[in-house]
Amino acid sequence: MKYRLYLLILFVFFMHDLFSQCTMCKAVAEEEVEEEGASGINAGILYIMLIPYIILFIVFRKKIVGFLKDLRKATGSSRT
């Protein structure tokens, strides 16, 4: 219970900093769209989004492959 209370206090304390980052991204995106289009910001967002998924796949690849094998056995389909 204390852990949740501490987490809530930290979240409330740093909430302004968390929301300020969204404002900064929005300002950069709006400025870039006005100048040259949104291709640069979109590539940046995709790059930032892709890296955690690659890391998670590398870390949990054995579990993912095992899950897919179990799922394939449960559905009765087989690949040849």
C-alpha positions in Angstrom: 0.0 0.0 0.0 2.9 2.4 0.8 4.4 1.6 -2.6 1.2 2.8 -4.4 1.0 5.9 -2.3 4.6 6.8 -3.0 4.1 6.2 -6.7 1.0 8.4 -6.7 2.9 11.2 -4.9 5.7 11.0 -7.4 3.3 11.0 -10.3 1.5 14.1 -9.0 4.8 15.8 -8.3 6.2 15.2 -11.8 2.9 15.5 -13.7 3.7 19.0 -15.0 7.0 17.8 -16.4 5.3 14.9 -18.1 2.7 17.1 -19.8 5.2 19.7 -20.8 6.9 17.2 -23.1 3.7 16.7 -25.0 3.5 20.4 -25.6 7.0 20.6 -26.9 6.4 17.7 -29.3 3.2 19.4 -30.5 5.0 22.7 -31.1 7.8 21.1 -33.0 5.3 19.1 -35.2 3.2 22.2 -35.9 6.3 24.2 -36.8 7.7 21.5 -39.1 4.3 21.1 -40.9 4.3 24.8 -41.6 7.8 24.8 -43.0 8.2 21.6 -45.1 5.7 19.0 -44.2 5.4 16.3 -41.6 7.8 13.7 -42.9 10.6 14.4 -40.5 8.5 14.3 -37.3 6.8 11.1 -38.6 10.1 9.4 -39.1 11.2 10.4 -35.7 8.1 9.1 -34.1 8.4 5.8 -35.9 12.1 5.4 -34.9 11.2 6.1 -31.2 8.3 3.7 -31.3 10.2 0.9 -33.0 13.2 0.6 -30.7 11.3 -0.6 -27.6 9.5 -3.2 -29.6 12.8 -4.6 -31.0 14.3 -4.7 -27.5 11.2 -6.4 -26.1 11.2 -9.0 -28.9 14.9 -9.8 -28.3 14.4 -10.1 -24.5 11.2 -12.2 -24.8 11.8 -14.1 -28.0 11.7 -17.5 -26.4 8.4 -16.9 -24.7 6.9 -15.4 -27.9 8.0 -18.3 -30.1 6.7 -20.8 -27.4 3.4 -19.0 -27.3 3.0 -19.0 -31.0 3.8 -22.8 -31.1 1.2 -23.5 -28.4 -1.3 -21.3 -30.2 -0.7 -23.2 -33.4 -1.1 -26.5 -31.7 -4.3 -25.4 -30.0 -5.9 -24.2 -33.3 -4.8 -27.4 -35.1 -3.2 -25.7 -38.0 0.3 -26.7 -39.1 2.7 -25.1 -41.5 4.6 -27.1 -44.0 
